Amino acid sequence: MAGYVTAQEQKAYKKVAEGNSNTPFGKYTIEIKNEPVMLEGEEITSYRITYEKSPISIVVLVDKEKECKNYIVTSNDLSVMYTCNGQYFGVNKIDRKYEKEGYVTDDTYLDRFNYFHQKLIVSGNQNENGATQLIASYFPLLIK
């Protein structure tokens, strides 16, 4: 069943947004994890994105740096990083600093055409809610 989560998992999250992904995955739901998760020894915010027409579940970890936010986006097949640095919001391969945590981009499942078209999605700054909604709409296009 697409988007199935256990009752225990559901209690750990709170819905913050939903919309249409404009992809074959259909409508998305974005939920924030009630408790922070650890990344590189720091507490960070975690989101889960599920889709109405796909069993895929995406985890988004938000690493806030001085001048930008890195959104580590992982699914079973593909992991990438979206960056918002105040000038633009776009996709990148996962930065080397996250490798020790086990996050890397495997080109095997990456649609390179869409990857290069997502290097700059929007100009300017994005808040977390807007960024996660953009990720929900654009990330499915990256999966081969």
ZIGIPE-V129493 format. One record per backbone hydrogen bond with DSSP energy under -1.0 kcal/mol. CO is the residue of the C=O (numbers start at 1). NH is the residue of the N-H. E is the energy in kcal/mol with one decimal. If there is no record, write none. Layout:
co->CO nh->NH e->E
co->CO nh->NH e->E
//
This chain:
co->1 nh->4 e->-1.3
co->6 nh->10 e->-2.3
co->7 nh->11 e->-1.6
co->10 nh->13 e->-1.3
co->12 nh->34 e->-3.4
co->14 nh->32 e->-2.8
co->17 nh->30 e->-3.2
co->19 nh->28 e->-3.2
co->23 nh->26 e->-2.0
co->25 nh->53 e->-2.5
co->26 nh->21 e->-1.6
co->27 nh->52 e->-2.7
co->28 nh->19 e->-1.7
co->29 nh->50 e->-2.1
co->30 nh->16 e->-3.0
co->30 nh->17 e->-1.6
co->31 nh->48 e->-2.7
co->32 nh->14 e->-2.2
co->37 nh->44 e->-3.0
co->39 nh->42 e->-1.8
co->42 nh->39 e->-2.5
co->44 nh->37 e->-2.2
co->45 nh->62 e->-2.5
co->46 nh->33 e->-3.1
co->47 nh->60 e->-2.5
co->48 nh->31 e->-2.6
co->49 nh->58 e->-2.7
co->50 nh->29 e->-2.3
co->58 nh->49 e->-2.6
co->59 nh->74 e->-2.6
co->60 nh->47 e->-2.7
co->61 nh->72 e->-2.7
co->63 nh->70 e->-2.9
co->68 nh->65 e->-2.9
co->69 nh->84 e->-2.3
co->70 nh->63 e->-3.1
co->71 nh->82 e->-2.3
co->72 nh->61 e->-2.6
co->73 nh->80 e->-2.3
co->74 nh->59 e->-2.6
co->78 nh->75 e->-1.8
co->80 nh->73 e->-2.9
co->81 nh->92 e->-2.8
co->82 nh->71 e->-3.4
co->83 nh->90 e->-1.9
co->84 nh->69 e->-2.1
co->87 nh->124 e->-2.8
co->88 nh->85 e->-1.8
co->89 nh->121 e->-3.0
co->89 nh->122 e->-1.4
co->90 nh->83 e->-3.1
co->92 nh->81 e->-2.6
co->95 nh->98 e->-1.9
co->96 nh->99 e->-1.6
co->98 nh->101 e->-1.2
co->98 nh->103 e->-1.8
co->99 nh->102 e->-2.1
co->106 nh->109 e->-1.3
co->109 nh->144 e->-2.6
co->110 nh->112 e->-1.1
co->111 nh->115 e->-2.3
co->112 nh->116 e->-2.4
co->113 nh->117 e->-1.3
co->115 nh->118 e->-1.0
co->118 nh->91 e->-2.4
co->122 nh->89 e->-2.4
co->127 nh->131 e->-2.7
co->128 nh->132 e->-2.7
co->129 nh->133 e->-1.8
co->130 nh->134 e->-2.1
co->131 nh->135 e->-2.5
co->132 nh->136 e->-2.3
co->133 nh->137 e->-1.4
co->134 nh->138 e->-2.6
co->135 nh->139 e->-2.6
co->138 nh->141 e->-1.3
co->139 nh->142 e->-2.1
co->142 nh->111 e->-3.1
//
